[in-house]
Amino acid sequence: MHGFFVILPVVLVMAAGWMLGKRRVVLPEAFAQINKAIYWVAIPALILRMTSSADMSTLADKNMVLAVYASFLLAPPFAWFAARMAGEKREKKATSTLMLIRSNTVFMGLPVVTIAVGMKGVEVLSLYLAFTFIGYQIISISWAQLALSGGISRSTVKETLKNLAKNPLVVSSLAGFGLSVFGWNTFPSWLDETLKLLGNTASGMALLSLGASLKLDGLSGILPRVWRDATLKLLFLPALTWCLFLFLPVDPVVFRTVLLISAMPVAVDCFILSQVLGMDEAHAAETISASTVLSSLTVPFWITMMDLFAR
């Protein structure tokens, strides 16, 4: 039951957001603007503050980086193979391959880690982003390109790197990482309080916006089409990550944080990427909605498993 009560606040806040959107108390256009503020200001402020003050000697575990990158390299081929066995079109195969390692780290992962692991977990999450964000972007898109066309396009890789250079999460992660490495991690009180206030707005507003974006009316019709990818994302990837940590042991806080991130639903930006890269954006949209709803069941399962077997 502990896992259920950990995720319950997340579910309730998302439900509140869903009701606001359903009753049009807040219009979709307003939530879109809120998302931009969260993405460009609140989350970067939180990441910068936490990453810069994190203790690299205890949290920057090389085993964490090795295990995470191993999952990035090993997991997508499973989605590609499963889609091929099901006889899917190449656009859908590519979308399935793209989605598997792209977790909703910002809008759902951050609130869940905050509640389930605490501020130490948020520090680990900040470092996780600093060490893995660029690699995860390139690897996931490269695998998807392979599934789509059998080769990686130079223009796609170039465009990916260009976009990463402007990504506020990448910039704040690398900036915080650099400040920590050089020991420049004590902000003036006024700046520290500003970053803290901005960061504190991130989790709740992110969950409200995510809840408002969910389309639950046709969920029963969606599940038969997306069950395979949802299962791979919510169950297979966390299981693979757990197995990798058996060979590459890490601190318990690192273990719990990274496993929870791997267990998050499909990232919202997979819809945009599928659209831009000529993949199956409709399948991405359906999988995002279904995996987000189903994660209210699977995330408590993983929390319970960690309570039982990973103390």
C-alpha positions in Angstrom: 0.0 0.0 0.0 3.0 2.3 0.5 3.5 2.6 -3.2 -0.2 3.5 -3.8 -0.1 6.3 -1.2 3.2 7.7 -2.6 1.7 8.0 -6.1 -1.8 9.1 -4.8 -0.9 12.9 -4.5 0.4 12.8 -8.1 -2.8 11.2 -9.3 -5.0 13.6 -7.4 -3.2 16.7 -8.7 -3.4 15.3 -12.3 -7.0 14.6 -11.7 -7.5 18.2 -10.6 -5.8 19.3 -13.8 -8.0 17.0 -15.9 -11.2 18.4 -14.3 -10.0 22.0 -15.0 -9.5 21.1 -18.6 -12.7 19.0 -18.9 -14.8 21.8 -17.5 -12.8 24.4 -19.4 -12.1 26.4 -16.3 -8.7 26.8 -17.8 -8.5 26.7 -21.6 -6.0 24.4 -23.4 -4.3 27.5 -24.7 -3.6 28.6 -21.2 -2.1 25.3 -20.2 0.1 25.4 -23.3 1.5 28.8 -22.0 1.9 27.4 -18.5 3.9 24.4 -20.0 6.2 26.9 -21.7 6.8 28.7 -18.4 7.5 25.5 -16.6 9.8 24.2 -19.3 11.8 27.4 -19.9 11.9 28.9 -16.4 10.8 26.7 -13.5 12.4 23.4 -14.3 15.7 25.0 -15.4 15.9 27.0 -12.2 15.3 23.9 -10.1 17.9 21.9 -12.1 20.5 24.6 -11.9 20.1 25.1 -8.1 20.1 21.3 -7.3 22.9 20.3 -9.7 25.3 23.1 -8.7 24.9 22.2 -5.0 25.0 18.4 -5.4 27.9 16.4 -3.9 29.6 14.9 -7.0 31.7 12.6 -5.0 28.8 10.6 -3.7 26.2 11.1 -6.4 28.1 11.1 -9.7 28.4 7.4 -9.6 30.0 6.0 -12.8 27.9 2.9 -12.4 24.8 5.0 -12.7 26.0 6.4 -16.0 27.1 3.0 -17.3 23.8 1.4 -16.4 21.7 4.2 -17.9 23.6 4.3 -21.1 23.5 0.5 -21.4 19.7 0.7 -21.1 19.6 3.4 -23.8 21.6 1.2 -26.2 20.0 -2.2 -25.4 16.3 -1.3 -25.0 15.2 0.3 -28.3 16.0 -2.8 -30.4 13.5 -4.8 -28.3 10.8 -2.3 -29.3 11.9 -2.4 -33.0 12.0 -6.2 -33.0 8.5 -6.5 -31.3 7.1 -4.1 -33.9 8.6 -6.0 -36.7 7.2 -9.3 -35.4 3.8 -7.7 -35.2 4.1 -6.6 -38.9 3.8 -2.9 -38.2 4.5 -0.3 -40.8 7.9 1.3 -40.7 6.6 4.6 -39.4 5.0 2.9 -36.5 8.1 0.7 -35.9 10.1 3.9 -35.7 7.8 5.6 -33.2 7.8 2.5 -31.0 11.6 2.5 -31.1 11.8 6.2 -30.3 9.4 6.1 -27.3 10.9 3.3 -25.2 13.7 5.2 -23.5 12.1 8.6 -23.6 10.5 9.0 -20.2 8.4 11.9 -19.0 11.2 13.0 -16.7 10.1 16.6 -16.3 6.3 16.7 -16.0 5.8 13.5 -14.0 9.2 12.1 -13.1 10.2 15.2 -11.0 7.0 15.2 -8.8 7.2 11.4 -8.3 10.8 11.4 -7.3 10.2 14.4 -5.0 7.5 12.5 -3.1 8.9 9.0 -3.3 12.6 9.7 -2.7 12.9 13.3 -1.3 15.3 16.1 -2.1 18.2 13.7 -2.3 16.4 12.1 -5.1 15.9 15.5 -6.8 19.7 16.0 -6.6 20.3 12.6 -8.2 17.7 13.5 -10.9 19.5 16.8 -11.6 22.8 14.9 -12.0 21.1 12.2 -14.1 20.0 15.0 -16.5 23.4 16.5 -16.6 25.2 13.2 -17.4 22.6 11.6 -19.7 20.3 14.1 -21.3 22.3 14.8 -24.5 23.2 11.2 -25.0 19.6 10.0 -24.5 18.4 12.5 -27.1 20.9 11.4 -29.7 20.6 7.7 -29.0 16.8 7.5 -29.0 16.5 9.5 -32.3 19.3 7.5 -33.9 17.6 4.2 -33.1 14.3 5.6 -34.4 16.0 6.7 -37.6 17.5 3.2 -38.1 14.0 1.7 -37.7 12.5 4.2 -40.1 15.0 4.1 -42.9 17.8 1.6 -42.0 20.3 4.4 -41.6 21.1 7.5 -39.6 20.8 10.8 -41.4 23.6 13.3 -41.0 21.0 16.1 -41.3 18.9 14.6 -38.5 21.9 14.3 -36.1 23.0 17.8 -37.0 19.5 19.1 -36.3 19.3 17.2 -33.0 22.6 18.7 -31.8 21.4 22.2 -32.8 18.2 21.8 -30.9 20.0 20.4 -27.8 22.3 23.5 -27.7 19.1 25.6 -27.3 17.3 23.3 -24.9 16.9 24.9 -21.4 17.1 21.6 -19.6 20.4 20.8 -21.3 21.8 24.3 -20.7 20.8 24.4 -17.0 22.1 20.8 -16.5 25.5 21.5 -18.0 25.7 24.9 -16.2 24.9 23.4 -12.8 27.3 20.5 -13.5 30.1 23.0 -14.4 29.5 25.1 -11.3 29.6 22.1 -9.1 32.8 20.8 -10.6 34.6 24.1 -10.2 33.2 24.7 -6.7 31.2 27.8 -7.7 28.0 26.6 -6.1 27.2 29.2 -3.4 24.7 31.7 -4.8 24.0 35.1 -3.2 21.0 34.7 -0.9 18.7 36.8 -3.2 19.6 34.6 -6.2 19.3 31.4 -4.3 15.8 32.3 -3.1 14.8 33.4 -6.6 15.8 30.0 -8.0 14.2 28.2 -5.1 10.8 30.0 -5.6 10.9 29.3 -9.3 11.8 25.7 -8.7 9.0 25.2 -6.1 6.4 26.1 -8.7 7.5 23.3 -11.1 6.1 20.0 -9.8 2.5 21.0 -9.0 1.9 23.1 -12.1 3.5 20.4 -14.3 1.1 17.8 -13.0 -1.9 20.1 -13.5 -0.9 20.7 -17.1 -0.2 17.0 -17.7 -3.6 16.1 -16.3 -5.4 18.7 -18.4 -3.8 17.2 -21.6 -5.1 13.7 -21.0 -7.8 12.3 -23.3 -9.6 9.7 -21.3 -12.8 9.4 -23.2 -11.5 6.9 -25.8 -9.0 5.1 -23.6 -10.7 1.7 -23.9 -10.4 1.9 -27.7 -6.7 3.0 -27.5 -5.4 0.2 -25.2 -5.6 -2.6 -27.8 -3.5 -0.6 -30.2 -0.8 0.5 -27.7 -0.6 -2.2 -25.1 2.7 -3.6 -26.4 4.6 -0.3 -26.3 3.0 0.7 -23.0 4.1 -2.6 -21.5 7.6 -2.2 -22.8 7.9 1.3 -21.4 6.3 0.8 -18.0 7.5 -2.8 -17.2 10.3 -3.9 -19.5 12.5 -0.8 -19.3 12.4 -0.6 -15.4 13.1 -4.4 -15.2 16.1 -4.0 -17.6 17.4 -1.1 -15.5 17.0 -3.1 -12.3 19.0 -6.0 -13.9 21.7 -3.7 -15.0 22.1 -2.3 -11.5 22.6 -5.8 -10.2 25.8 -5.9 -12.2 26.6 -2.2 -11.6 25.6 -1.5 -8.0 24.8 2.0 -6.9 23.8 4.0 -3.9 20.2 3.2 -2.8 19.0 6.8 -3.5 20.5 6.6 -7.0 18.9 3.2 -7.6 15.4 4.3 -6.6 15.6 7.6 -8.5 16.8 6.1 -11.8 14.5 3.2 -11.6 11.5 5.5 -11.1 12.6 7.6 -14.0 12.8 4.5 -16.2 9.3 3.6 -15.0 7.7 6.9 -16.1 5.3 7.1 -19.0 6.3 8.1 -22.5 7.6 11.6 -22.8 5.2 14.2 -24.2 7.7 15.4 -26.8 7.6 12.1 -28.6 4.5 13.3 -30.4 6.4 16.3 -31.7 9.4 14.3 -32.7 7.3 11.7 -34.5 5.6 14.4 -36.4 8.8 16.2 -37.4 10.7 13.0 -38.3 8.0 11.5 -40.5 6.9 8.8 -38.1 3.5 7.8 -36.7 2.5 10.7 -34.5 -1.0 9.4 -33.9 0.5 6.2 -32.4 2.8 8.4 -30.2 -0.2 10.5 -29.0 -2.2 7.4 -28.1 0.7 5.8 -26.3 1.5 8.9 -24.3 -2.1 9.1 -23.0 -2.4 5.4 -22.3 1.0 5.0 -20.6 0.4 8.1 -18.4 -2.9 6.7 -17.1 -1.5 3.2 -16.7 1.5 4.5 -14.8 -0.8 5.2 -11.9 -0.9 1.4 -11.5 2.7 0.5 -12.5 4.6 3.1 -10.5 3.1 2.0 -7.2 4.1 -1.6 -8.2 7.7 -0.6 -8.7 7.8 1.4 -5.5 6.5 -1.7 -3.6 9.1 -3.9 -5.3 11.9 -1.6 -4.2 10.5 -1.5 -0.7 10.5 -5.3 -0.6 13.7 -6.1 -2.4 16.0 -3.1 -2.7 16.3 -1.7 0.8 
